[in-house]
Amino acid sequence: MTLPAPLPLHAVRGEILHFLSDPAIHGEAAIEHFADGILAIRDGRVAELGPAEDMLAKLPSDVVLDDYRGKLILPGFVDTHIHYAQTDIIASYGEQLLAWLERYTFPAEARFADPAHAAAVASFFCDELLRNGTTTAMAFATVHAASADALFEAARQRRMRLITGKVLMDRNCPDFLRDTADTGDAESRALVERWHGRDRLLYAVTPRFAATSSPGQMARAGRLFADHPGLYLQSHVAENRGEVEWIARLYPEARSYLDVYDGFGQLGPRSVYAHCIWLDDTDRARMAATGTAMSFCPTSNLFLGSGLFDLASARAQGIRVGIGTDVGAGTSFSMLQTLNEAYKVLQLNGQRLSAESAFHLATLGGAESLYLEDRIGNFLPGKEADLVVLDPQATPLLARRTAACPTLDERLFVLMMLGDDRAVAATHVLGVPAWRR
């Protein structure tokens, strides 16, 4: 599938909501809402947004208009941590993190040595993201360079904004998934040259986690991250208590698990760590000071029994936080379902997540955690016109419950608690419909 080119000028009409900042900090000033609005899009970018009455007076009478009145239009969702190679093991029973890797993940990832398999999964994966309203993702591939090629190509055909990279693993993993410090570095650099900055694609240096990369490979990964301005780095930290104890044995000289990455130059802007559950305030302060971001992955943290994310402490330190589905330990591609579980995780942790703050996390907050807020995340003029259309009438229960909601915040809360992929009516990429129910 290849999306058609963006139109010179067209428009989208409906109830439109986006965020100018974090409502948890700035309250109502962070929110812009049009009960009946029109978003004008020129060549794939936002041209103007305003009330429908005002916009209709400005637009040409023959403008192409997608009319979604009765539905809610938001910026496309941003998934800051997901494993495309684990699509086929979603909903696999009964393990915690380290056993999950051995029993399910490593055998599934071995199949990506076959480029045809990688291409088939990449195509399904990108379509599934779009079906769920996700237009930007930061994703893990596998140790095979061809797995990254396949995902980049699938996203390129769909004009999605996507960040990925080949996984680096040279120890504590099966022989059939092991590279070396030299081959991992060489293959990563070749992929950077081939894909980074092409269309809407960006490369992430990807050590799986500190246990599966030797100190030599970790040092090379840090150098690669530093060598190319604009590169990303993605990994996992402090997900599971057994994992934390293992890292302490492997790196006894490090103050903490996070300190291992810091020692190899792997913290900084555009560095994103999934989970971040078993951190202390010193770790959080270091993430804030370096501009390193967290990806909050509630469905996988619950599914693997890993622990409860502390959003309040992250916010208190000023850390950039996005939200990740973490498929396949995560149990849904749906950002609505992921926000549902985020609310519950924080309830268990004695914290509150408002619906407005949740949808900010899934849009502008995710963009900010990826340092892409100048390009995506809301509908300010000049931004890339990615959007999701949500249908509050998608199911009988959703329609009935929504009809009783007196406020926008309550309607959003009902959408994130009762909604799933059925609530996504359409997804547009650069203004062009990429999926419609």
Secondary structure, 3 states (H helix, E strand, C coil): CCCCCCCCCEEEEEEEEEECCCHHHHHHHHEEEEEEEEEEEECCEEEEEEEHHHHHHHCCCCCEEEEEEEEEEEECEEEEEEEHHHHHHCCCCCCCHHHHHHHHHHHHHHHHHCHHHHHHHHHHHHHHHHHCCEEEEEEECCCCHHHHHHHHHHHHHCCCEEEEECEECCCCCCHHHCCCHHHHHHHHHHHHHHHCCCCCEEEEEEECCHHHCCHHHHHHHHHHHHHCCCCEEEEEECCCHHHHHHHHHHCCCCCCHHHHHHHCCCCCCCEEEEECCCCCHHHHHHHHHHCCEEEECHHHHHHCCCCCCCHHHHHHHCCCEEECCCCCCCCCCCHHHHHHHHHHHHHHCCCCCCHHHHHHHHHHHHHHHCCCCCCCCCCCCCCECCEEEECCCCCHHHHHHHHCCCCHHHHHHHHHHHCCHHHEEEEEECCEEEEEC
